[in-house]
Amino acid sequence: MSETLKIECPITEDNDQGFYVIEASDLIDGMKLFGEQEVKSPEDMTVAELKAALAEAGMDVPEHAKKADLVALCLSLPE
C-alpha cells in the first residue's frame, strides 16, 4: 500500500472537508499539505510579519527599523 497525503483545497458543496487525499507519488510543487502552515522566507514577509516573528523569537525590534534590517535580524536567528 502506498503512502497517501491530505492536500488543502477550497471548501465546496461537494467537499466540505477542505482537503482531498492523493498518493504521495502524485504530489507536485505548489500543493500545500492539509493543516501545514506556510513557511515564508524573510525576504517574502511583510514588515508586520517580520516584526511578529522577531518578537516571537524574543528579540527587541526597533520601532522604525527598515525592512532590510528586519530581514537581516531574521536571518541571524538560529534555526
VOPAGU-2260 file (C-alpha; in pm, 1 decimal, decimal comma):
REM VOPAGU-2260
SITE   aa  ch    i         X         Y         Z
SITE  MET   A    0       0,0       0,0       0,0
SITE  SER   A    1     144,9     339,0     -96,6
SITE  GLU   A    2     152,7     643,4     126,1
SITE  THR   A    3    -130,4     895,4      93,3
SITE  LEU   A    4    -134,3    1265,1     179,1
SITE  LYS   A    5    -406,8    1516,8     260,9
SITE  ILE   A    6    -383,0    1823,5      34,7
SITE  GLU   A    7    -562,1    2152,5     107,5
SITE  CYS   A    8    -841,2    2254,3    -127,9
SITE  PRO   A    9   -1127,7    2502,3    -119,1
SITE  ILE   A   10   -1438,1    2400,1      71,5
SITE  THR   A   11   -1717,8    2337,0    -175,7
SITE  GLU   A   12   -2066,8    2189,8    -173,2
SITE  ASP   A   13   -1917,4    1856,7    -287,1
SITE  ASN   A   14   -1620,7    1868,9     -45,3
SITE  ASP   A   15   -1683,0    2033,3     291,3
SITE  GLN   A   16   -1364,2    1897,1     449,1
SITE  GLY   A   17   -1114,6    2138,4     293,6
SITE  PHE   A   18    -879,7    1864,5     176,6
SITE  TYR   A   19    -852,1    1577,4     -63,4
SITE  VAL   A   20    -635,5    1264,9     -48,3
SITE  ILE   A   21    -369,2    1186,4    -306,6
SITE  GLU   A   22     -94,7     929,7    -347,7
SITE  ALA   A   23     236,3    1066,2    -218,8
SITE  SER   A   24     388,1     998,1    -560,5
SITE  ASP   A   25     137,5    1243,9    -715,1
SITE  LEU   A   26     249,8    1538,4    -500,7
SITE  ILE   A   27     368,9    1834,5    -708,8
SITE  ASP   A   28     527,5    2168,5    -620,3
SITE  GLY   A   29     276,0    2424,7    -505,8
SITE  MET   A   30      45,6    2179,4    -329,7
SITE  LYS   A   31       0,1    2258,0      37,7
SITE  LEU   A   32     -39,4    1975,0     286,8
SITE  PHE   A   33    -360,3    1998,6     488,3
SITE  GLY   A   34    -301,0    2154,3     830,0
SITE  GLU   A   35      51,2    2261,0     743,2
SITE  GLN   A   36     144,0    2622,5     799,4
SITE  GLU   A   37     303,0    2800,1     505,4
SITE  VAL   A   38     665,1    2893,1     563,8
SITE  LYS   A   39     787,1    3214,8     403,3
SITE  SER   A   40    1142,6    3332,4     364,7
SITE  PRO   A   41    1218,2    3658,1     548,5
SITE  GLU   A   42    1257,0    3835,9     214,3
SITE  ASP   A   43     896,4    3743,8     124,0
SITE  MET   A   44     747,9    3853,1     457,6
SITE  THR   A   45     583,7    4188,1     525,8
SITE  VAL   A   46     728,0    4428,9     782,3
SITE  ALA   A   47     447,4    4333,1    1022,6
SITE  GLU   A   48     522,7    3960,7     974,4
SITE  LEU   A   49     894,9    4022,1    1029,7
SITE  LYS   A   50     828,8    4219,1    1347,9
SITE  ALA   A   51     595,9    3946,2    1475,1
SITE  ALA   A   52     849,8    3671,8    1400,0
SITE  LEU   A   53    1125,7    3862,5    1576,1
SITE  ALA   A   54     906,1    3937,4    1878,0
SITE  GLU   A   55     809,5    3569,2    1895,3
SITE  ALA   A   56    1181,2    3484,6    1899,8
SITE  GLY   A   57    1224,1    3720,2    2196,9
SITE  MET   A   58    1415,2    3991,4    2010,6
SITE  ASP   A   59    1365,9    4361,7    2073,6
SITE  VAL   A   60    1253,5    4518,4    1748,2
SITE  PRO   A   61    1346,1    4882,4    1685,9
SITE  GLU   A   62    1022,7    5074,8    1619,4
SITE  HIS   A   63    1137,9    5246,8    1299,1
SITE  ALA   A   64    1358,6    4969,6    1160,1
SITE  LYS   A   65    1373,5    4931,2     782,0
SITE  LYS   A   66    1259,4    4607,6     620,3
SITE  ALA   A   67    1615,7    4521,9     515,3
SITE  ASP   A   68    1727,3    4549,4     880,0
SITE  LEU   A   69    1441,1    4326,1     995,0
SITE  VAL   A   70    1524,1    4068,3     726,7
SITE  ALA   A   71    1888,3    4067,8     838,7
SITE  LEU   A   72    1780,2    4015,8    1201,6
SITE  CYS   A   73    1554,0    3726,1    1099,9
SITE  LEU   A   74    1830,8    3564,7     900,1
SITE  SER   A   75    2061,7    3589,7    1202,6
SITE  LEU   A   76    1824,0    3387,8    1421,8
SITE  PRO   A   77    1930,8    3031,1    1499,9
SITE  GLU   A   78    1708,5    2771,7    1332,3
